[in-house]
């Protein structure tokens, strides 16, 4: 049988201290060890295990809106160094004097234009910077950007 239990807050109405002793005893946050996570032992060697898995310790920061979070970038000078090994592993194909590379298959999503290029490359990549596209064209190659957004970004 369910019994309706009367709340203690109702019983304490009119008692001034609600069973807390003298009026001075339950004032402020000092009687509960401070506010929030105070007393967690952050500055001493007694970290409380309840805080270890939370975001209380360490940095959290913010993520910049100007950078896509999952871009894995490759510069053209590093790509030129990788061409022989990519040909060995059959991740790149030689078509006459041009080497065709699908950077997405290799694991890169954006091509950047740092360095110089001597090899003729036909590069297929989701995103590419304007400088990278220009340097590949100057070397006699071409860049095929897969997304329309990548072409607007150039």
Long-range contacts (C-beta under 8 A, 24 or more apart in sequence): 68-110, 68-127, 70-109, 71-109, 71-110, 71-127, 72-107, 72-108, 72-109, 72-110, 73-108, 73-109, 73-110, 73-111, 73-112, 74-103, 74-108, 74-110, 74-111, 74-112, 75-111, 75-112, 75-113, 75-114, 75-115, 75-132, 76-111, 76-112, 76-113, 76-114, 76-115, 76-116, 76-117, 76-132, 76-135, 76-136, 77-114, 77-115, 77-116, 77-117, 78-115, 79-103, 79-111, 79-117, 79-121, 79-123, 80-115, 80-117, 80-118, 80-119, 80-121, 83-119, 83-121, 95-122, 98-122, 98-140, 98-141, 100-124, 104-146, 111-143, 117-141, 125-150, 126-150, 127-153, 128-154, 129-153, 129-154, 130-154
